[in-house]
Amino acid sequence: MLKAYVCIWSNKSAAEMVKFYKSVFKGTKVGKFARWGKNPMGVKEGSVLTAHLTILGQKVMLLNGYTEMPFNESISLVVPCKTQREIDTYWKKLTAGGGKAVECGWVIDKFGVRWQIAPAQFDKWNTTKNTAKKEAMMVEMWKMKKLDIKKLQAAFDNA
């Protein structure tokens, strides 16, 4: 049984978010929707309350709270990518329609959700005991918005 999963608070865009994330991440599975019943908030009965989906094996619940709760930089979803093509694809799709590229592999999608589109090797590079290799890779990363696996690997290998 799944022990924990992510809940992303949306003001009222959960259904639209499901369609968007399904188009971005192949193999996304859409689960059950819950609907608002009678409520003191004035939300139309039958409107989407929650939508469940599984993105890259991670269960996510999207919640229409109908109260403004802005996203911020303190939480992000990390997508480890094996190839540059994967990075390029997710980068293009997540920045489409009003998304924004941010430094060091971060993207803010059109809903305001933060994503880290990173090489799968990043954790290995970042946790190495060889501080010169780690620092060389980090310095190279700080020059980038969309991460370039070959440049990061070269910086790590040549330190």
C-alpha positions as CSV (number, residue, x, y, z in Angstrom):
1,M,0.0,0.0,0.0
2,L,1.2,3.5,-0.9
3,K,2.4,5.3,2.3
4,A,2.5,8.9,1.0
5,Y,1.7,10.9,-2.1
6,V,1.8,14.4,-3.3
7,C,-1.2,16.8,-3.1
8,I,-1.1,19.9,-5.3
9,W,-3.5,22.6,-4.4
10,S,-5.1,24.2,-7.3
11,N,-7.6,27.0,-7.0
12,K,-9.9,25.5,-9.6
13,S,-7.8,24.1,-12.4
14,A,-7.5,20.4,-11.4
15,A,-9.3,19.0,-14.5
16,E,-7.2,21.2,-16.8
17,M,-4.0,20.1,-15.0
18,V,-4.9,16.5,-15.5
19,K,-5.2,17.0,-19.2
20,F,-1.9,19.0,-19.3
21,Y,0.2,16.5,-17.3
22,K,-1.2,13.6,-19.3
23,S,0.0,15.3,-22.4
24,V,3.5,16.0,-20.9
25,F,4.2,12.7,-19.3
26,K,3.6,9.6,-21.4
27,G,2.0,6.8,-19.5
28,T,0.3,9.1,-17.0
29,K,-2.7,7.2,-15.5
30,V,-5.8,9.1,-14.6
31,G,-7.6,7.9,-11.5
32,K,-10.7,8.8,-9.7
33,F,-12.3,12.3,-9.5
34,A,-14.2,13.5,-6.4
35,R,-16.8,16.2,-6.8
36,W,-18.0,18.9,-4.5
37,G,-21.3,18.4,-2.8
38,K,-23.2,21.0,-0.8
39,N,-20.7,23.4,0.8
40,P,-20.5,26.7,2.7
41,M,-18.0,28.1,0.2
42,G,-20.4,28.7,-2.7
43,V,-18.6,26.2,-4.9
44,K,-21.0,24.8,-7.5
45,E,-22.2,21.3,-6.6
46,G,-20.7,18.7,-8.9
47,S,-17.5,20.7,-9.6
48,V,-14.2,18.8,-9.4
49,L,-12.9,18.6,-5.8
50,T,-10.0,16.2,-6.4
51,A,-8.4,14.4,-9.3
52,H,-6.0,11.6,-8.9
53,L,-3.3,10.7,-11.4
54,T,0.0,8.8,-11.5
55,I,2.9,10.6,-13.1
56,L,6.1,8.6,-13.8
57,G,5.0,6.2,-11.1
58,Q,4.2,8.9,-8.5
59,K,0.6,9.2,-7.3
60,V,-0.5,12.8,-7.3
61,M,-3.8,14.3,-6.1
62,L,-4.9,17.6,-7.5
63,L,-7.2,19.6,-5.2
64,N,-9.5,22.3,-6.2
65,G,-9.7,24.3,-3.0
66,Y,-11.4,27.4,-4.4
67,T,-9.2,29.5,-2.1
68,E,-6.0,31.2,-3.5
69,M,-3.0,29.3,-2.3
70,P,0.0,30.4,-4.4
71,F,2.8,28.0,-5.3
72,N,6.3,29.0,-4.3
73,E,9.9,27.8,-4.8
74,S,10.1,25.8,-1.6
75,I,8.4,22.7,-3.2
76,S,9.2,21.2,-6.6
77,L,8.8,17.9,-8.4
78,V,12.0,16.3,-9.7
79,V,12.1,14.5,-13.0
80,P,15.3,12.5,-13.4
81,C,16.1,12.1,-17.1
82,K,18.3,9.5,-18.7
83,T,18.9,11.3,-21.9
84,Q,19.2,14.9,-23.2
85,R,16.2,14.2,-25.4
86,E,14.1,13.5,-22.3
87,I,15.3,16.8,-20.8
88,D,14.5,18.7,-24.0
89,T,11.1,17.1,-24.4
90,Y,9.9,17.8,-20.8
91,W,11.5,21.3,-20.9
92,K,9.6,22.2,-24.1
93,K,6.3,20.8,-22.9
94,L,6.4,22.2,-19.4
95,T,7.3,25.7,-20.6
96,A,4.6,25.7,-23.3
97,G,1.5,27.8,-22.9
98,G,2.9,30.2,-20.4
99,G,5.4,28.1,-18.5
100,K,8.8,29.7,-17.6
101,A,12.4,28.5,-17.7
102,V,14.3,29.1,-14.5
103,E,18.0,28.6,-13.7
104,C,19.6,25.3,-12.9
105,G,17.1,23.0,-14.6
106,W,14.0,24.4,-12.9
107,V,10.8,25.1,-14.8
108,I,7.6,26.7,-13.6
109,D,4.6,25.3,-15.6
110,K,1.6,27.4,-16.7
111,F,-0.2,26.5,-13.4
112,G,2.7,27.7,-11.3
113,V,4.0,24.2,-10.3
114,R,7.8,24.0,-10.0
115,W,9.7,21.1,-11.7
116,Q,13.3,20.2,-11.7
117,I,14.2,18.6,-15.0
118,A,17.5,17.0,-14.2
119,P,19.9,14.3,-15.4
120,A,19.4,11.0,-13.7
121,Q,23.1,11.1,-12.7
122,F,22.7,14.4,-10.8
123,D,22.3,12.7,-7.4
124,K,25.5,10.7,-8.0
125,W,27.4,13.8,-9.1
126,N,26.1,15.8,-6.2
127,T,26.8,13.3,-3.5
128,T,30.3,12.3,-4.6
129,K,33.1,12.5,-2.0
130,N,35.3,14.1,-4.6
131,T,34.5,17.8,-3.9
132,A,36.5,19.1,-6.9
133,K,34.3,17.0,-9.3
134,K,31.1,18.1,-7.5
135,E,32.1,21.7,-7.5
136,A,33.1,21.7,-11.2
137,M,29.7,20.2,-12.1
138,M,27.9,22.7,-9.9
139,V,29.7,25.7,-11.4
140,E,28.8,24.4,-14.9
141,M,25.2,23.9,-13.8
142,W,24.9,27.5,-12.5
143,K,25.6,28.8,-16.0
144,M,22.5,27.0,-17.4
145,K,18.8,27.2,-17.4
146,K,18.0,23.9,-19.3
147,L,20.6,21.4,-18.2
148,D,23.0,19.9,-20.7
149,I,24.0,16.4,-19.7
150,K,27.2,16.3,-21.8
151,K,28.5,19.6,-20.4
152,L,27.7,18.6,-16.8
153,Q,29.3,15.1,-17.3
154,A,32.4,16.7,-18.9
155,A,32.8,19.2,-16.0
156,F,32.5,16.3,-13.5
157,D,34.9,14.0,-15.4
158,N,37.5,16.6,-16.1
159,A,37.8,18.0,-12.6
